[in-house]
Amino acid sequence: MAVFKYNTLIKSERRKGVITATDKVEAESILRQRGETIVKLVEVRSSVSDSPFFSLRERPEWERKLSGLLIGGSRVEQSLQQFAAMLAGGVPILSALQTVGAQSPYFLSRAYFCVANRLHDGGRLAEILSHEMPFLGQVVIGLISAGEANGDIDKMCLFSADLISRRRVLKGQLLQALAYPAAVILVTIGIMCFLMYKVIPKIMTFLSRRSARLPAITQALVDVTNFLQEYGVYLALAPFVLALLIYFLRRNPASGLYVDHSALYLPLVGKAFRASANALWCRTLGVLLGSGINIITALEFTERSIANSFYRRELRGIKDLIGRGHPLSTGIRVSEINRFIPLADAMITVGENTGRVDDGLMKVAEFSEADLAKRISLLTKMIEPALFVIVGGIVGFVYIAFFMGLMAASTGGR
C-alpha cells in the first residue's frame, strides 16, 4: 500500500491529511467519493525506495577495495551502531540494512544496499560482508559471524562499533604522539630556511665589506650557511626518503620484523608504540573471547588486526602453543610480549582460574590505554620546552655570530 498526502477543498473549506491506497488513481477516487476537490495529491515515498542504489547488486572491484579509505572509521562505526539499534528494536535485517544504507554517505550507502540485495538473494551475512565490505576487517566480520551463529548480531555489531571507535582513538593518540616531534622538526627547518636564504646572506654581505677576518663563531655561521645552501635540499628530502625506506622495508617479512621490533625501543615514542599495541591486542582478543569465539580463531583474528610484525609473530607463537594444549597464560609468559606488559600474565592467570579471561584482557587493555594517554601527555609537555630551546638556540647562535662579526668589523678585523 502507498501513502499519499492530500490538500483538498470541500464547501470552501481547506483540508489536509494522509490517505493510504494501492495507487494514486485509487486515492483520487476515495477523495472524490467524499465530495472533496483535489488541490494537491503527492505520494510520500520511503527514503529507502527512493535511493538510487535500491536495486544495486554489483560494484567495481576497485570500489570494494578502496571504499574503506574513502569512507572513514567514524562513519562505519556510526552505521554499525544504527544497524544494531534497529535489530534490537525488532526491525528485520534486510530493512535495517536498507535504512542504514539510505542514511549513509555515497560509498557506504552503495556497500550497504549491495549487502542487503545479495542477502535477499541468499547467503550468510558474514560472507557477504567479507566480499562487499572488506574494510570492516577480519575481527568485525568474525564478530558478526559469531552473532549469526548465536542470534546476537545486534550485540556483536555494538561490540564491533566500540572496537572500531577505540582503534580510531588509539590511532589518533599515536599520531598525536608523533605529530609533536614532527612539528618541532618542521618549525626548525622553516626557521633555518628563512635565516639561510633571507637573513644570513645579507648579514654576511654587510660584514664582508667591513672586515677581512671574521671571528670563529661568525665563520662557523658562514660555513654552515654555505653547506645548507648547497645540500639543504637533500637534507629537507631526507625525512621523506626515510619514510619511503621504512615503508618498503616493512613490506618485506624479515626486514619488516626488524623495523617493527626496533620501533618499540625508540626514545620517547617507543613506549607509546608498546602501549598502543598492547591495548589493541588485549582489547581485540578480549572482545572476541567474550563474544563466544574459540581462542584459536580469536588469536588468528587478533593477529591479522595488528600492524606490528613483531606482535604478529609473538601472537602466532602463542596460538601454536595453545594448539599443543598449553593455556593462554603459559603462551603469554614464554613470549617476548611478556617483557613489554608483564601485567597480562598475572591478569590472564586470574581470568583462567575464574573462567573470565576476557575480563582480565579488558582490564589490561584499559591499563595500556591509560598508560598511552599518560605518555602522550608527558611527550607533549617535553616537546614544548624543546621547541623553545631548539629555536632559541638557532636564533641565539645567529645573533651572537652577527654581533661578534660586527664587533670585529668595528675594530677593522684586529
N, C-alpha and C positions, 0 to 999 in steps of 0.2 A: 504494500500500500504506500502511496505517495502522500506527502504533506504539502498543503498549499496555504499561503497567506492571502487573504482577500480584503478588498476595500470596496464596499457596495453602498448603494442608496436605496432606501425604502421609505416612501412617503416623505421625501425631502430630508430624511434623517440618515446621516452617515454611520456606517457600521464597519468595524474592523474585527478580524478574527482569524482563526485557523481551522481548516477543514481537511479531513482525511478522505482520499478517494483513490480508485485504481489508476486513473489518469486525469488529465486536465479536462477532457470532454465530460467525464462523469462529474467532476467538481462543478463545472459550469451548469450542468443540468440540475444538480441539487440546489444550487443557489437560485436558479430561475424558478424552480418549483416553490421556493419560499417567497416568491414575489419580489426578489431583490434585483436591482440593476447593477450589473458588474462594472465597477470602475477600474479595478486592478486585480489581477489574479496571478500570483507568482508561485512557482513550485520551490519549496525550501529543500534544497538538496544537502546531503551529508557531505562534510568536508572530505571524508574518505573517498566516496564515489566520485567526487569532483577532481580528485588528484589526477594529474596526467600520467602517473605511474601505477594507476589502479590495477592494470592488467599486465604489468611488466613481469617477465619471467627470465629474461636473459640480459646480462650486461657484458660489456667488453672485458677481456682478460685484464687489461691494464687498469681498468676501474676497480676491479675486485682487489688487485694487489696494492694499488696506491691510494684508495679512498680513505684508508686509516690516517694517512698523512694529511689529507685534505679536511678531515672532519674534526679531529681533536678529541682528547680523552674526556674532557668535561662534558661534551655533547653526548658521547657514548654513555658515560656514567648517568647522566640525567635521563636518557631514553630507557636504560635498564630499570631505573627507579620507577618511571612511569609504567613500564610494562609489568613490573612486579605488583604495583598498586592496583592495576586493573585486574590482574589474575586473582589477587587476594580478594577483590570485590566481586568475584564471580563472573567477570567478563570472559567469554570464550576466547581461546588462544588466538584464533585467526582474526577476530575483531580487535583484540588487543594489539596484535602486530600491525594491522592496518591503521589503527588510530594513532599509534606511536609514529608510524611512517608518515602519516598526514601532517603531524606536528613537527617533524624533524627537518633539518636543513637538506639541501639538494641531494648530496651523495648518500647521506644516511637514509633519507626518505626512499631513494631508489633501492637501497640494500634491504630495508625492511619490507617493502612491497614484494621484492623478489622472494624473500624468505617466506612471506605469507602465501604467495601463489604457488610456490613449489611445495609447501607444506600441504596446501589444499589438494595438490595432485598426488600426494602420498609420499611418505618418508619420515625419518626421525628428525626432530628439531635440531639436535646437536650436530648431526651430519650435514644438514642444510646450512647451518650457521658456519660450520667449518669451511664449507665451499664458498658461500656468499659473503661472509664477514670474517675472513681470516685475521683481520686486525684486532679482533677480540682477544686472541691469544689462546694457547692450549689450556691455560688454567681456567679461564672463564668458561670455555666450551666444555671442559671437563666437569665443572660445577653444574652446568645446565644439563649435561648428560646424566649426572647423578640425580638431579632433580626430576628428570623424566622417569628414571627408574623407581624413585620412591614417592612420586606425586607431589614434590615440593619445589616446583620450578620457580614459584614466586620468591620463596626464601633464598634459593640459590642465586636468583637474579639480584636480590638485595645484597647478598654476600659479595657477588661479583662487582656490583657498583661500589661497595665500600672498599674492596681491594683495589679497584682502578683509582678511586679517589686517593687512597693512601699512597699508592705508587706515584701518582701525579704530584702529591705533596712532597714525597721523598726526593723525586727528581728535581722539583723546584728548589728544595733546600740544598741539594748537592750543587746545582747550577749557581745558587746564591753563594755557596762557599767558594766556587771557582771564579765567580764574577769579580770579587774584590781584588784578588791578585791581578786579574786581567786588567781591571780598571787602573790599578797603580802603574802597570807596565805601559798601557796606552797613554796615560797622562804624562808619564815620564818621557816617552818617545815624542809626544806632541810638543812638550816644552823644549826638549833638546833640538827638535827640528826648527822650532821658532828661533831659538838662540843661535843655532848654527847657520841658518840661511838669512836671518834678518838683522840680528843684533851684533853678533861677534864679528862678522866681516867689516862692519862699519867701525867697530872699536879698533880692530887691527889696522885698518887703513889710517885711522887717526893717529895711532901710536907709532906706526912705521915711519911716518913723516917727521916725527919728533925725537925719535931715539934709535940709535944704531944698534943698541944692545938691549934685549928685553930680559927682565928678571926670569928666574927659573919657572916660577908658577905661571907667569904670562906666556912664556914659551911653551909650557905644557898645554895651556889652553889652545894655543895656535896649532900645536901638533895634533891634539885631539880633534879640533875642528877640521883640519885638513884630512885626517883619517876618516871622519864621519862623512865629509863631503864626497870622498872617493868611494867609501864602502858602505855608506849609510843605507843605500837601497837594499843591499844584500842583508844587512842586519835587520831591516824592517820586514823583509820577506822570511827571515829565519823562523819566526813562530808559526807561520802558515806552512812552511816546508816541514817543520817538526810535526805539526798536526797531521799532515798527509802521511808522513812516515809512520807515525803511530797507528793511523787508520789501516794502512796496508800491512803493517806488522801484526796487528790484531786479527787480520783475516786469515793468517797462517796459524794452524793449531799450535805448533811448537813455539814460535816467537810470540804469539798472542798470549799463551800461558805465562811466559816470562814477563811480558809487559804488564799484564793484569796483576801478577803477583808483586812485581816491583812497585806498582802504583799504591799498594797497601802500606808501603813503608816510606812514602814521600813525606818530607817535613811539612807540618801544618795541615795538609789536606789528606794525608794517608789515613789517619784515624777516622776522619769523616767518611772516607770511602768504606772503611770497615764497618762503621756503624750503619751506613746506608744499606750495605749488602746483608748484614746480619738482620736488620729489621725486615728486609724484603723476604728473605728465605724463611725466616721464622714465621712471619705472618701468613705467607702463602701456604706453607706446609700446615700450619695450624688451622687455617680456614678449610683446606682440603680434607684434613683428617676429621674435623668437626662436622663436615657435610656427609660423612659416611664413606668416602673413597678409601680404598685399601692403601696401606702405607707404601707399597712398591709403586703403584700408579701415581700416588700423591708425590713421591720423590721424583718420578720421571717428569711430571708436570712442573714441579718446582725447579728442577734442573734446567728445563727449557726456558723458564721465565727469568733466569738470572743472566745478566750480561757479562759478568766477570768470569773468565775462563777458569781461573783458579778455584773459585767456589763451585763451578760446574763439575770440575774434576773431583773435588772432595765429596760432593753430594752423590756423584756416580759411585765412588768407593763405598760410601755409607749404604747406598742401595744394594750393592753387591754383598756386603756383609749381612744385611738383613735377609737377603735371599738365601744365605747359607745358614740362617737360623739364629743369628745374633739379634739382641734387642737394639732399638734406636739409640739408647743411651751409650751402649758399647761402641756403636759406629761413630757417634759424636766424640767419644772420649779418645779414640785412637786416631781420629782425623786431625789435620793441621788446623781446621776451623776452631777446634777447642782452644788453641792458643790465643785466638782473637776474641773469643767470647766463652770463657770457662763457666759463666753462669748457666749456659744452655745445658751442660751436662747435669748439673745439680737439679735444675727445674724439670728436665725431661725424666730423670730418675724418679723424682717425686710423682710426676704425672703417670709414669708406668705403674707405680705402686698403688695409685688411687684410680687408675683407669681413665684419667683425663689428660692425656699427653697434649691434646690441642690447647687446653687451658695453660699448661706450662709454656708452650711455644708462644702463645699470645702475650704472656707476661714478659718473656724475653724480648719479644718484638717491641713492646711498649717501653722497656728499659732502653733498647737500642735507639728508638726514635727520640726519647728524651736526651740520650747521650749525643745524638746527632745535632739536635737543636742547641744544646749547650756548647758544642764545639763550633758551630757556625756563629753563635753569639760571641764566643771568645775570638774567633778569627776576625769578625767584624771590628771588634774593639782594638785588635792588634794592627789591622790594616790602616785605620785612620791615622794614628801617630806615625806609622811607617811612611805613609804618603807625605806627611809634612816633613819628615826627616830627609827623604829622598829628594823631593822637590826643593826643599830649603837648602840641601847640600849642593845641588847643582847651581842654584841661583847664587848661593854664597861663594862658591868657587869662582864663578864668572865675575862677581862683584869684586872679590879680593884681587883676582888676576888683573882686572882692569885698573884698579887703583894703584896696585904695585907698578904696573906699566906706566900709569900716569905720573907717579912719583919719579920713576926713572926718567921719563921724558922731561920733567921739570928741572932735573939736575943734569940734563944732557947726556944721560946714559952712564954717568960716572958713579 
